[in-house]
Amino acid sequence: MEYPCSLTKVIKSVIGIIAISGIIACSSSPTKISSADESLPFKLEREYLGPDLWEMVEEDYQFAPKHYRHRLVKKYVSRLKANKDYVQEVNQRASVFLYHIRQELKKRGMPAEFALLPAVESGYDPYAFSHAGASGLWQFTERTGKAFGLDTIWWYSERRDFEESTKAALDYLEYLYKKYNNWELSLAAYNAGEKRVNKAMRHNKARGRSTDYWSLSALPRETEEYVPRLIAYSYVFSKQMREEMGIETVPAQNVWVKVPLSHQVPLAEIADDARVDEEKFYLLNAGHNQWVTSPYKGYLYVTFEEYPRMQKVLSGFQKDARLWVSYQIKKDDDLGSIAAQFNVTENSIRQFNRVAQLKPDSYLVLPVQSSEIQYLQQKEDPPRYLLVEGNLQNHRIRKGENLDSIAKSYKVSVSSIQKINDISNPNKIRAGQKIVVKENKHLQSPKVLLSENYEREVIRTVYYRVRRGDTLHSIARKFNLRPEKILKWNRGKSLGNRIYAKQTIKLRLDVTDL
C-alpha cells in the first residue's frame, strides 16, 4: 500500500526525545507555528494545515456519500440531529484525537470515514467500557487487543492508550480488508467477528443472493445497523450539516506532544502544578490505571500549548528524583511511625493516599527521595516495601522463546517477570508479545504490594445483558463488584434469584480496575 504523504517531526530536548503527533503535510506549503517561550532550549514547531479539519476529512470520504439516502442512515441521522448536545460533546472529545487519526488514515490510504468510527464505538471516550468487556476509543476486547499487540497490566491499559489503540485498530481493519476486499464487510467483521460475517455470506450464497454487506440478511441486528451508523456520523460531520447544527470547527493542526519520563510522577499533582486543562489531560492519558504514572510506560501526552509549563514542572521532578514505594500497614502502625520509617511527612502520606484511617494489611503508597533509598536499605530492620522504579527493559518475545529462557538472558527470576506483566500461566505467551523485565536489585520485598487506597477511579455506566448461566454473584465476580451494589443500582427489577437470560441490568464500573 502506498503512503501518499507523511512527515513526522521529532524534536530533541534536554531530557530525551519528544514526538510531536504524527504531522502529515498533505498541503504544498503548511504554515509552521513556533512556541513563543524563549526559556525552552529549543523551538517547538507546529504545522497548521487549515481552519477546518472536518472539511479535510470529508474530502477524503470513499464510500459514505453514495449511501446517505439509505433508510437506516436516515434513521440515525435523525437521532443525531435530535441530540445536538451529545454530538457537540463527541466533537469536543474528538478534537483531541482527530488530527492524529486522520493523519494515520491518510498515511495508509484508508477511508477517511474511519475517523468517525470511535464516535460510533465509544463516543470518542477513551474510558468507554462495554458490557462485553471492550474498552477504549476503538472498543477492543482483551483477547482481540492482545492479538494486535495491546497489553494490559495493573499500571497501564494500552486499549485506552489512543496512540497504541489507533495503530491496532487500523492494523485490524487492514487485516480484514485483505480477507474481504471490501470496506463495508471489513467493518461488519470488526463489529461482529469474522465467523458471523462468513456465516451470513454463506447463507446468502446458498440462496443465490449477493454477498455484499447491504444484501446480507443473517447478520445480527447491531451489525446490520453498524455501517449505517458510521455513515450517519459521516453525514452529520459534513460541512453542510455542521453549519446547520452549529457544530464547532476543529483546526487542522497537531494537538499533543509526547513527553518522555525518566521516572514516575503523580498525575493529579503535575496537572495542577502545570495548570493544564484537566479534561484534555486525562483524555490524552487515559491509559494510566493508577494516579501515579506507570514505571513501564515512560511518557505522558500534553497539549502543544501546555507543553512549556509541563516541561518546567517535570524538570523539577527530575531534580527531585522522587520514587514511589508501596508499604503494607502493620497492626501497631500509625502515620507518625510510618513517616519516621520512610523519612517523609505525615502530610505527604495523607496527600497521596485516600484513607480515613489505617487498616492493618492494607497498603499505602509513599513518596521517597532518591537520597533516602540508601538510608532505607541500611536500616537493621528495613520496612517491607517495593520500589516501583528500577532498571527496566522492554522485550518483544521472539519465536522459540519462553519465560525461562528470557529470565536467564536477563538474569532475573521467572516469577518476577510473571508478577510485573500479570502473567498467570507462563506457558501462555506468544511470539510478538511485549513484556517488561526489571532487575532484582530494586526489589526489597519478593511480594508485589498493590494498594487499594490510591487507585484513580473513572466510573462509567454499563448496561449488561444477562447470559445463560449467569447469576448475580457470577456477574459481580466478573466485574469486581459486590452483589448488593448491583441490587442497589437495579431497584425495582426484583433481581435476587429471578435473574434470567437476555435481561438487561445496570452496572457502574471503575474502568481503570478492569
C-alpha positions in Angstrom: 0.0 0.0 0.0 1.4 3.4 -0.9 1.7 6.2 1.7 0.8 9.3 -0.2 2.2 11.8 2.3 4.0 11.5 5.6 6.2 13.7 7.7 7.0 13.1 11.3 8.6 15.8 13.4 10.9 14.7 16.1 12.3 17.3 18.5 15.2 16.7 20.8 15.0 18.1 24.3 17.3 18.1 27.3 15.5 15.0 28.8 15.1 12.9 25.7 13.0 12.8 22.6 9.6 14.4 22.3 7.5 13.1 19.4 5.0 15.5 18.1 1.7 14.0 17.0 2.2 12.5 13.5 2.4 15.6 11.3 1.4 14.7 7.8 2.0 17.7 5.4 -0.5 17.0 2.7 -0.7 20.6 1.6 2.1 22.0 -0.5 3.1 24.7 2.0 1.8 24.2 5.5 2.2 27.0 7.9 4.6 26.5 10.9 3.9 28.0 14.2 6.7 28.2 16.8 6.5 28.3 20.5 7.0 31.8 21.9 8.6 30.6 25.1 12.2 31.7 24.9 13.1 29.8 28.1 12.9 26.5 26.3 16.2 25.1 25.0 14.6 24.6 21.5 11.7 25.8 19.4 8.5 23.7 19.2 7.3 23.8 15.7 3.6 23.1 14.9 2.2 22.7 11.5 -1.1 24.3 10.7 -2.9 22.8 7.7 -6.1 24.9 7.7 -9.0 26.1 9.8 -11.4 23.1 9.3 -10.1 19.6 9.9 -13.6 18.0 9.5 -13.7 19.5 6.0 -10.4 17.8 5.1 -11.8 14.5 6.5 -14.9 14.9 4.4 -12.9 15.5 1.2 -11.4 12.0 1.6 -14.6 10.1 2.1 -14.6 6.9 0.0 -18.0 5.2 0.4 -20.3 7.1 2.7 -21.9 9.7 0.3 -23.5 7.2 -2.0 -25.4 5.7 0.9 -26.7 8.9 2.5 -30.3 8.1 1.4 -30.4 4.6 2.8 -33.3 4.2 5.3 -31.1 3.2 8.2 -28.7 6.0 7.6 -31.6 8.5 7.6 -32.9 6.9 10.8 -29.6 7.5 12.6 -29.1 11.0 11.1 -32.5 11.9 12.6 -31.4 10.7 16.0 -28.2 12.6 15.9 -29.9 15.8 14.8 -32.3 15.4 17.8 -29.3 15.1 20.1 -27.2 18.2 19.2 -25.7 18.5 22.7 -24.4 14.9 22.5 -22.9 15.5 19.0 -21.2 18.6 20.3 -19.7 16.6 23.2 -18.4 14.0 20.8 -16.9 16.8 18.7 -15.2 18.3 21.7 -13.6 14.9 22.7 -12.8 14.1 19.1 -10.9 17.4 18.7 -8.2 16.0 21.0 -7.6 12.9 18.8 -8.9 13.7 15.3 -5.7 15.1 13.8 -3.7 12.1 14.7 -6.3 9.6 13.5 -6.9 11.5 10.2 -3.2 11.6 9.5 -2.7 7.9 10.2 -5.6 7.1 7.8 -4.1 9.4 5.2 -0.7 7.6 5.5 -2.3 4.2 4.9 -4.7 5.4 2.2 -7.7 4.2 4.2 -11.2 5.6 4.1 -11.5 8.9 6.0 -14.9 7.8 7.3 -13.0 5.6 9.8 -12.1 8.8 11.6 -15.8 8.6 12.8 -15.5 5.0 13.9 -14.5 6.0 17.5 -17.7 8.1 17.6 -19.8 5.0 16.8 -17.8 2.7 19.1 -17.2 4.9 22.2 -18.5 8.5 21.6 -14.8 9.3 21.3 -14.4 8.5 25.0 -11.2 6.6 25.8 -12.7 5.5 29.1 -15.8 3.8 27.5 -16.3 0.2 28.6 -18.9 -2.2 27.1 -20.8 -5.0 28.8 -18.8 -7.4 26.7 -15.5 -6.1 28.2 -14.5 -3.9 25.2 -12.5 -0.8 26.2 -11.1 2.4 24.8 -11.8 4.7 21.8 -11.9 1.7 19.4 -13.5 -0.8 21.9 -11.0 -3.6 21.9 -11.8 -6.7 23.9 -8.8 -8.0 25.8 -8.5 -11.0 23.5 -8.6 -9.0 20.3 -6.4 -6.3 21.7 -3.7 -8.9 22.6 -3.9 -10.3 19.1 -3.0 -6.9 17.8 -0.3 -6.0 20.3 -2.3 -4.2 23.0 -1.2 -5.3 26.5 -2.9 -4.5 29.8 -1.1 -4.6 33.2 -2.1 -3.2 36.6 -0.4 0.1 35.9 -1.5 0.7 32.3 -4.0 -0.3 29.6 -2.9 0.0 26.0 -6.5 -0.5 24.9 -7.2 3.0 26.4 -3.9 4.5 25.0 -5.2 6.4 22.0 -2.0 6.2 20.0 -1.4 2.5 20.6 -5.1 1.5 20.1 -5.4 3.6 16.9 -2.5 1.7 15.4 -4.0 -1.6 16.4 -7.5 -0.7 15.1 -6.1 0.3 11.7 -4.0 -2.8 11.6 -7.1 -4.9 12.3 -9.1 -3.1 9.6 -6.4 -3.6 7.1 -6.1 -7.3 8.0 -9.9 -7.6 7.5 -9.8 -5.8 4.2 -7.2 -8.3 2.9 -9.7 -11.0 3.6 -12.9 -9.4 2.2 -11.5 -6.8 -0.3 -14.4 -4.6 0.8 -14.5 -2.0 3.5 -18.2 -2.4 4.5 -17.7 -6.2 5.0 -14.5 -5.4 6.9 -16.4 -3.1 9.2 -19.1 -5.7 9.8 -16.3 -8.2 10.8 -14.8 -5.6 13.1 -18.1 -5.4 14.9 -19.4 -8.9 14.8 -16.4 -11.1 14.1 -15.3 -12.9 11.0 -17.2 -16.1 11.8 -20.6 -14.3 11.8 -19.9 -12.4 8.6 -18.7 -15.6 6.9 -21.8 -17.4 8.0 -24.0 -14.6 6.7 -22.2 -14.7 3.4 -22.6 -18.4 3.1 -26.3 -18.1 3.9 -26.8 -15.6 1.0 -24.6 -17.6 -1.4 -26.6 -20.8 -0.8 -29.7 -18.9 -1.8 -28.2 -17.4 -4.9 -28.1 -13.9 -3.4 -25.4 -11.2 -3.5 -22.9 -11.4 -0.7 -22.1 -7.7 -0.4 -22.8 -6.1 3.0 -26.0 -4.4 2.1 -27.5 -7.7 0.9 -26.7 -9.8 3.9 -29.9 -10.9 5.8 -28.4 -13.1 8.5 -26.2 -10.6 10.4 -27.0 -9.6 14.0 -29.2 -6.5 14.1 -26.4 -4.4 15.7 -24.1 -5.3 12.8 -26.8 -4.6 10.2 -27.0 -1.1 11.6 -23.3 -0.7 12.3 -22.2 0.7 8.9 -25.3 2.9 8.5 -24.5 4.4 11.9 -20.9 5.2 10.7 -22.3 6.8 7.5 -24.8 8.8 9.6 -22.0 10.2 11.6 -20.1 10.9 8.4 -23.0 12.9 7.1 -23.6 14.8 10.3 -20.0 15.9 10.4 -20.1 17.1 6.8 -19.7 20.8 6.3 -23.4 21.4 5.4 -24.7 19.6 8.5 -22.2 21.0 10.9 -23.2 24.5 9.8 -26.9 23.6 10.1 -26.4 22.1 13.6 -24.0 24.7 14.8 -21.1 22.2 15.5 -17.8 23.9 16.2 -15.0 23.6 13.7 -11.7 21.8 14.6 -8.5 23.4 13.4 -6.3 21.1 11.3 -3.2 21.1 13.5 -1.4 18.7 15.7 -2.7 18.8 19.3 -0.4 16.9 21.5 3.3 16.4 22.5 4.6 13.1 23.7 6.9 13.8 26.7 9.3 11.1 27.9 9.6 10.5 31.7 12.7 9.2 33.4 10.7 8.1 36.5 7.2 8.0 37.9 5.2 11.2 38.6 1.8 11.7 40.2 -0.8 12.7 37.5 -3.0 15.0 39.6 -0.1 16.9 41.1 1.7 17.6 37.9 -1.6 18.5 36.2 -2.3 21.0 38.9 1.2 22.5 39.0 1.3 22.9 35.2 -2.2 24.4 35.2 -3.4 22.1 32.4 -6.9 21.6 31.1 -7.6 18.5 33.2 -10.3 17.1 31.0 -8.0 17.1 28.0 -5.0 15.9 30.1 -6.9 12.8 31.3 -8.4 12.1 27.9 -4.9 12.1 26.4 -3.5 9.9 29.3 -6.5 7.5 29.7 -4.1 4.5 29.6 -3.0 5.1 33.2 -4.9 2.9 35.6 -3.4 4.5 38.7 -3.0 8.0 39.9 0.8 7.8 39.5 2.3 7.0 36.1 3.4 3.5 35.2 7.1 2.6 35.7 6.9 0.7 32.4 5.3 3.4 30.2 7.7 6.2 30.4 5.8 9.0 28.8 2.9 11.5 29.1 0.8 13.3 26.5 0.2 17.0 26.9 -1.3 19.6 24.6 1.0 21.7 22.5 0.1 24.9 24.3 0.6 23.4 27.7 3.9 21.6 27.0 6.3 24.5 28.1 4.6 24.7 31.5 4.6 20.9 31.9 8.2 20.7 30.9 9.1 23.1 33.7 7.1 21.1 36.2 8.6 17.8 35.1 12.1 19.3 35.2 11.5 19.9 38.9 10.5 16.3 39.4 13.7 15.2 37.6 15.8 17.1 40.1 13.6 15.8 42.9 14.2 12.2 41.7 11.2 11.0 43.7 10.4 7.3 43.8 7.2 5.6 44.8 7.1 2.8 47.3 4.2 0.6 48.3 4.0 -0.2 52.1 1.9 -2.8 53.9 0.4 -1.4 57.1 1.1 -3.4 60.3 -1.1 -3.8 63.3 0.5 -1.1 65.5 1.3 1.4 62.8 0.3 5.0 62.9 1.0 7.9 60.5 3.9 9.1 62.7 5.7 5.8 62.8 5.3 5.2 59.1 6.5 8.7 58.3 9.6 8.2 60.6 10.5 4.9 58.9 10.5 6.4 55.4 11.7 9.9 56.5 8.6 11.6 55.0 6.0 13.9 56.5 2.6 12.8 57.7 1.0 15.3 55.4 2.7 13.7 52.4 1.2 10.3 53.4 -2.3 11.9 53.6 -1.8 13.8 50.3 -1.1 10.6 48.3 -3.5 8.2 49.9 -7.3 8.4 50.2 -7.6 6.8 53.6 -9.8 7.9 56.5 -8.0 5.5 58.9 -5.2 3.0 58.7 -6.2 -0.6 58.3 -3.7 -3.5 59.0 -2.7 -5.4 55.9 -3.9 -2.7 53.5 -1.3 -0.7 51.6 -0.1 2.9 51.3 2.0 4.5 48.5 4.7 6.7 49.7 6.9 9.4 48.0 10.6 8.8 48.8 13.5 10.9 47.8 16.2 9.0 45.9 18.7 10.2 48.5 16.7 8.2 51.1 17.0 4.9 49.4 20.4 4.2 50.8 19.2 5.2 54.2 16.3 2.8 54.0 18.5 -0.1 52.7 21.0 0.4 55.6 18.4 0.1 58.3 18.7 -3.0 60.5 15.1 -3.9 60.0 14.1 -2.3 56.7 10.4 -1.7 56.2 8.6 -4.0 53.8 8.2 -2.2 50.6 8.6 -2.3 46.8 10.4 0.3 44.8 8.2 0.9 41.7 11.0 2.3 39.7 14.0 0.3 38.5 16.2 -0.6 35.6 13.5 -1.6 33.1 14.0 -3.4 29.8 11.3 -3.7 27.1 11.4 -7.1 25.4 9.4 -8.4 22.5 9.1 -12.2 22.7 10.7 -13.9 19.7 9.7 -17.3 18.2 11.0 -20.2 20.3 11.5 -18.1 23.4 9.8 -18.9 26.8 9.9 -17.2 30.1 12.6 -19.4 31.4 15.0 -18.5 28.5 14.1 -14.8 28.8 14.7 -14.9 32.6 18.1 -16.5 32.1 19.1 -14.0 29.4 18.3 -11.0 31.8 19.5 -12.8 34.9 16.1 -12.5 36.7 13.6 -14.9 38.0 10.6 -16.2 36.0 8.3 -15.2 38.9 9.4 -11.6 38.7 8.6 -11.4 35.0 5.2 -13.0 35.7 4.4 -10.5 38.5 5.4 -7.4 36.6 3.5 -8.4 33.5 0.5 -10.1 35.2 1.2 -13.4 33.5 -0.6 -16.2 35.4 0.3 -19.1 33.1 4.0 -18.9 31.9 3.1 -21.3 29.0 0.6 -18.8 27.6 2.9 -16.3 26.0 3.2 -15.7 22.2 5.8 -14.5 19.7 5.5 -10.8 19.2 4.1 -10.1 22.7 5.7 -7.2 24.6 6.8 -7.7 28.2 8.9 -5.7 30.7 11.8 -7.1 32.6 13.1 -5.5 35.8 16.3 -6.2 37.6 16.0 -7.9 41.0 18.3 -5.5 42.8 15.5 -2.9 43.0 13.2 -5.3 44.9 13.2 -5.0 48.7 10.3 -7.5 49.0 9.6 -10.6 47.0 5.9 -9.7 47.0 4.4 -7.1 44.8 2.4 -4.9 47.0 -0.6 -3.2 45.4 -2.7 -0.6 47.2 -6.4 -0.4 47.1 -6.2 3.0 48.6 -4.6 5.1 45.8 -6.3 3.8 42.6 -7.6 6.5 40.4 -11.3 5.8 39.7 -13.1 6.5 36.4 -16.7 5.4 36.7 -18.8 4.6 33.6 -22.4 3.2 33.5 -22.7 -0.1 31.5 -25.8 -2.0 30.6 -25.1 -5.7 30.8 -27.2 -8.2 29.0 -27.5 -11.4 31.2 -26.3 -14.5 29.5 -27.5 -18.1 30.0 -25.9 -19.5 33.2 -25.2 -16.0 34.8 -26.1 -15.4 38.4 -26.0 -12.3 40.4 -22.8 -13.5 42.2 -21.1 -14.6 38.9 -21.7 -11.2 37.4 -20.4 -9.5 40.5 -17.2 -11.6 40.4 -16.7 -10.9 36.7 -16.8 -7.1 37.1 -15.1 -6.9 40.6 -18.4 -5.7 42.2 -20.4 -6.5 45.3 -23.8 -8.2 44.7 -25.6 -5.7 46.9 -24.3 -2.8 44.8 -25.8 -4.4 41.7 -29.1 -4.8 43.5 -29.0 -1.1 44.6 -28.4 0.1 41.0 -31.3 -2.0 39.7 -34.0 -1.3 42.3 -37.4 -2.2 41.0 -36.2 -5.0 38.8 -36.6 -7.7 41.6 -33.3 -9.4 40.7 -32.4 -11.7 43.6 -32.8 -15.3 42.4 -35.0 -14.3 39.5 -32.3 -13.1 37.2 -32.8 -14.5 33.7 -31.1 -14.7 30.3 -31.4 -11.6 28.0 -32.4 -9.4 30.9 -30.6 -6.0 30.9 -29.1 -4.8 34.2 -27.3 -1.6 35.1 -23.7 -1.7 36.3 -21.4 1.2 37.4 -17.8 0.2 36.8 -14.4 1.7 37.5 -12.9 1.2 34.1 -9.3 1.6 35.4 -9.9 -1.6 37.5 -11.0 -3.9 34.7 
